[in-house]
Amino acid sequence: MFRLSNNLIGILNFITFLFSIPILGGGIWLSTRASTDCEKILDGPLIVLGAFLLLVSLAGLIGACCRVTWLLWVYLLFMFLLIVLLFCSTIFTFVVSNKGAGEVVSGRGYKEYRLGDYSNWLQKRVSDGKDWRTISSCLKDGKACESLEDSNLPQAQFYEKKLSPIQSGCCKPPTICGFTYVNATVWQKPAANTTFSNADCNKWDNDKNTLCFNCQSCKAGVLANLKKDWKMDAIVNIIFLIIVYSIGCCAFRNNKEDNAFPRWKGGHA
């Protein structure tokens, strides 16, 4: 009988194998059909990720279910390296994202974000013109402000709304600009000769393809969103991989024992 750990590794890797096929296929499709900057930047990572998951899951699946010890050893080696890589990247993530938090605005349910509040390393990642054009293209393609455009909220309700960092930074002008609210993504500017202390006020445009996508506040909102997601994803991924790695080690031990002392009957481990 198969051991419990071998069965679990086999099931987990079969599921991973199934997921890897659409990821790899999506990357190949984007490499031939991509039409936007956002799509073009995704094809390479998707192909690499899909191919990696495909090969590693096959190694784990065959190694655990067919008792191929050397394949399971290769699988565990990759898992160990991945855990080390994720652990190092998590430490780095916490170091570079320890600064930066939204500022509470009086009379508003949402926070606003300043690029200068974040670490220099993060600021440089969004300050490069080419990189930011790609990021802003993804925000537009992903319709980051569409839910606000369709909400048609009265001014009082909009001011009480809890906006995401991206919605706050990219879909409306900073409060300091003093623009008059028309709707969630349309704001009336003061007289043309008004001088603003915040450069973002001059960058705002009511056109839905412009809004505040070129603003410093939008870049800060993206970083705030990434900061929250990075930390949570990194911790969850490391815990999951350690659990899978531990189960894999049990399956590897079972393979060695069964190869050394074939058993017609066995317990579960």
C-alpha positions as CSV (number, residue, x, y, z in Angstrom):
1,M,0.0,0.0,0.0
2,F,1.1,3.5,-0.7
3,R,2.1,5.5,2.3
4,L,0.0,8.6,3.3
5,S,2.8,11.0,2.6
6,N,3.4,9.5,-0.9
7,N,-0.3,9.9,-1.7
8,L,-0.4,13.5,-0.5
9,I,2.6,14.5,-2.5
10,G,1.1,12.7,-5.6
11,I,-2.2,14.6,-5.2
12,L,-0.6,18.0,-4.6
13,N,1.7,17.6,-7.6
14,F,-1.1,16.4,-9.8
15,I,-3.1,19.5,-9.0
16,T,0.0,21.7,-9.6
17,F,0.5,19.9,-12.9
18,L,-3.1,20.7,-14.0
19,F,-2.5,24.4,-13.0
20,S,0.8,24.6,-14.9
21,I,-0.8,23.7,-18.3
22,P,-3.1,26.8,-18.6
23,I,-0.3,29.0,-17.2
24,L,2.2,27.8,-19.8
25,G,-0.5,27.9,-22.5
26,G,-1.5,31.5,-21.5
27,G,2.2,32.6,-21.7
28,I,2.6,31.1,-25.2
29,W,-0.6,32.6,-26.3
30,L,0.4,36.1,-25.0
31,S,3.8,35.8,-26.7
32,T,2.1,35.5,-30.1
33,R,-1.1,37.6,-29.6
34,A,-0.1,40.3,-27.1
35,S,-1.1,43.7,-28.2
36,T,-0.5,45.9,-25.1
37,D,2.6,46.7,-23.1
38,C,1.0,45.0,-20.1
39,E,0.3,41.8,-22.0
40,K,3.8,41.7,-23.5
41,I,5.6,41.9,-20.2
42,L,3.6,39.0,-18.8
43,D,4.3,36.4,-21.5
44,G,7.9,35.6,-20.5
45,P,7.3,35.2,-16.7
46,L,4.2,33.1,-17.4
47,I,6.1,30.7,-19.8
48,V,9.0,30.4,-17.2
49,L,6.6,29.8,-14.3
50,G,4.4,27.4,-16.3
51,A,7.4,25.3,-17.5
52,F,9.0,25.3,-14.0
53,L,5.7,24.1,-12.3
54,L,5.2,21.5,-15.1
55,L,8.7,19.9,-14.7
56,V,8.8,20.1,-10.9
57,S,5.2,18.7,-10.4
58,L,6.0,15.8,-12.8
59,A,9.2,15.0,-10.9
60,G,7.2,15.0,-7.6
61,L,4.3,13.1,-9.0
62,I,6.4,10.3,-10.7
63,G,8.8,10.2,-7.8
64,A,6.1,9.8,-5.1
65,C,3.6,7.6,-7.0
66,C,6.1,5.4,-9.0
67,R,8.6,5.2,-6.1
68,V,11.4,6.8,-8.3
69,T,13.7,7.9,-5.5
70,W,16.1,10.0,-7.6
71,L,13.3,12.0,-9.1
72,L,11.8,12.7,-5.7
73,W,15.3,13.8,-4.6
74,V,15.4,16.3,-7.5
75,Y,12.0,17.5,-6.5
76,L,13.0,18.0,-2.9
77,L,16.2,19.8,-4.0
78,F,14.2,22.3,-6.0
79,M,11.7,22.8,-3.2
80,F,14.5,23.4,-0.7
81,L,16.1,26.0,-3.1
82,L,12.7,27.6,-3.6
83,I,12.1,27.9,0.2
84,V,15.6,29.5,0.7
85,L,14.9,31.9,-2.2
86,L,11.5,32.8,-0.8
87,F,12.9,33.2,2.7
88,C,15.6,35.6,1.5
89,S,13.2,37.6,-0.7
90,T,10.8,37.8,2.3
91,I,13.5,39.3,4.5
92,F,14.4,41.7,1.7
93,T,10.7,42.6,1.2
94,F,10.3,43.5,4.9
95,V,13.4,45.6,4.9
96,V,12.6,47.7,1.8
97,S,8.9,48.0,2.7
98,N,9.2,48.9,6.4
99,K,8.5,52.6,5.6
100,G,5.4,54.1,4.1
101,A,1.9,54.3,5.2
102,G,-1.3,56.1,4.1
103,E,-2.1,59.4,5.7
104,V,-5.5,59.9,7.2
105,V,-7.4,62.9,5.6
106,S,-9.7,64.9,7.8
107,G,-13.4,64.2,6.9
108,R,-12.5,61.4,4.5
109,G,-13.0,57.6,4.8
110,Y,-10.0,56.9,2.6
111,K,-6.2,57.5,3.1
112,E,-3.8,59.3,0.7
113,Y,-0.3,58.2,-0.2
114,R,3.0,60.1,-0.7
115,L,5.8,58.6,-2.8
116,G,8.5,60.1,-0.6
117,D,7.3,58.0,2.4
118,Y,8.6,54.8,0.8
119,S,12.2,53.5,0.7
120,N,14.5,54.8,-2.0
121,W,14.7,51.3,-3.6
122,L,10.9,51.1,-4.0
123,Q,10.8,54.7,-5.3
124,K,13.3,53.9,-8.0
125,R,11.3,50.9,-9.2
126,V,8.3,53.2,-10.1
127,S,10.3,56.3,-11.1
128,D,11.8,54.8,-14.3
129,G,9.8,56.2,-17.2
130,K,9.7,52.9,-19.1
131,D,8.7,50.8,-16.1
132,W,6.0,53.2,-15.1
133,R,4.5,53.3,-18.6
134,T,4.1,49.5,-18.4
135,I,2.6,49.6,-14.9
136,S,0.2,52.4,-15.7
137,S,-0.7,50.5,-18.9
138,C,-1.6,47.5,-16.7
139,L,-3.7,49.7,-14.4
140,K,-5.6,51.1,-17.4
141,D,-6.1,47.6,-19.0
142,G,-7.2,46.3,-15.6
143,K,-9.8,49.1,-15.4
144,A,-8.5,50.1,-11.9
145,C,-10.9,53.0,-11.8
146,E,-14.0,51.5,-13.5
147,S,-15.9,50.7,-10.3
148,L,-15.6,54.3,-9.2
149,E,-16.6,55.6,-12.7
150,D,-19.8,53.4,-12.5
151,S,-20.6,54.2,-8.9
152,N,-22.1,57.7,-9.5
153,L,-21.9,58.5,-5.8
154,P,-23.0,61.8,-4.3
155,Q,-20.1,63.8,-2.9
156,A,-20.9,63.0,0.8
157,Q,-21.0,59.3,0.2
158,F,-17.8,59.4,-1.9
159,Y,-15.9,61.2,0.8
160,E,-17.0,58.4,3.3
161,K,-16.0,55.6,0.9
162,K,-13.0,53.4,1.8
163,L,-10.9,53.4,-1.3
164,S,-8.0,51.1,-2.1
165,P,-4.5,52.6,-2.3
166,I,-4.6,52.5,-6.1
167,Q,-8.1,54.0,-6.3
168,S,-7.1,56.8,-3.9
169,G,-3.8,57.6,-5.7
170,C,-4.7,57.0,-9.3
171,C,-8.4,57.6,-9.7
172,K,-8.9,61.0,-8.0
173,P,-6.7,64.1,-7.5
174,P,-5.1,64.7,-4.1
175,T,-7.3,66.5,-1.6
176,I,-4.7,69.3,-1.3
177,C,-5.5,70.4,-4.9
178,G,-8.9,71.7,-3.7
179,F,-10.7,70.5,-6.9
180,T,-14.6,70.6,-6.9
181,Y,-16.2,67.2,-6.9
182,V,-18.4,66.4,-9.9
183,N,-18.3,62.6,-9.7
184,A,-15.8,60.0,-8.6
185,T,-13.5,60.5,-11.6
186,V,-14.5,64.0,-12.7
187,W,-13.3,67.0,-10.8
188,Q,-13.5,70.7,-11.7
189,K,-10.2,72.6,-11.5
190,P,-9.9,76.1,-10.1
191,A,-9.1,79.1,-12.3
192,A,-6.5,78.4,-15.0
193,N,-3.9,80.7,-13.4
194,T,-4.0,78.9,-10.0
195,T,-0.6,77.9,-8.7
196,F,-0.5,74.5,-7.0
197,S,1.9,73.4,-4.3
198,N,1.5,69.8,-5.3
199,A,2.7,68.9,-8.9
200,D,0.1,66.1,-9.1
201,C,-2.6,68.8,-9.3
202,N,-1.3,69.8,-12.7
203,K,-1.1,66.2,-13.9
204,W,-4.7,65.4,-13.2
205,D,-7.1,65.2,-16.2
206,N,-10.7,64.1,-16.3
207,D,-10.0,61.9,-19.3
208,K,-10.5,58.3,-18.1
209,N,-7.3,57.2,-19.8
210,T,-5.3,59.9,-17.9
211,L,-6.9,60.7,-14.6
212,C,-3.9,60.7,-12.1
213,F,-2.1,57.7,-13.7
214,N,1.0,59.9,-14.1
215,C,0.9,61.3,-10.6
216,Q,3.3,60.6,-7.7
217,S,0.3,59.7,-5.6
218,C,-0.6,56.9,-8.1
219,K,3.0,55.5,-7.8
220,A,2.7,55.7,-4.0
221,G,-0.7,53.9,-4.2
222,V,0.8,51.1,-6.3
223,L,3.6,50.7,-3.7
224,A,1.2,50.7,-0.8
225,N,-0.8,47.9,-2.5
226,L,2.3,45.9,-3.3
227,K,3.6,46.3,0.2
228,K,0.5,44.7,1.7
229,D,0.3,41.9,-0.8
230,W,4.0,41.1,-0.8
231,K,4.1,40.5,3.0
232,M,1.0,38.4,3.2
233,D,1.8,36.3,0.1
234,A,5.4,35.7,1.1
235,I,4.5,34.4,4.6
236,V,1.7,32.1,3.3
237,N,3.9,30.7,0.5
238,I,6.8,29.9,2.8
239,I,4.5,28.1,5.3
240,F,2.9,26.1,2.5
241,L,6.2,25.2,0.9
242,I,7.7,24.1,4.3
243,I,4.6,21.8,4.9
244,V,4.9,20.3,1.4
245,Y,8.6,19.9,1.8
246,S,8.2,18.1,5.1
247,I,5.6,15.7,3.5
248,G,8.0,15.2,0.6
249,C,10.8,14.2,3.0
250,C,8.5,11.6,4.5
251,A,7.7,10.2,1.0
252,F,11.5,10.2,0.2
253,R,12.2,8.2,3.4
254,N,9.4,5.8,2.4
255,N,10.9,5.3,-1.0
256,K,14.3,4.5,0.4
257,E,12.9,2.1,3.0
258,D,10.8,0.3,0.4
259,N,13.6,0.1,-2.1
260,A,15.9,-1.3,0.6
261,F,13.3,-3.6,2.3
262,P,10.4,-4.3,-0.1
263,R,7.2,-4.7,1.9
264,W,4.0,-6.3,0.8
265,K,2.2,-4.7,3.7
266,G,3.0,-1.4,5.3
267,G,1.6,1.2,7.6
268,H,1.0,4.8,7.0
269,A,3.5,7.7,7.5
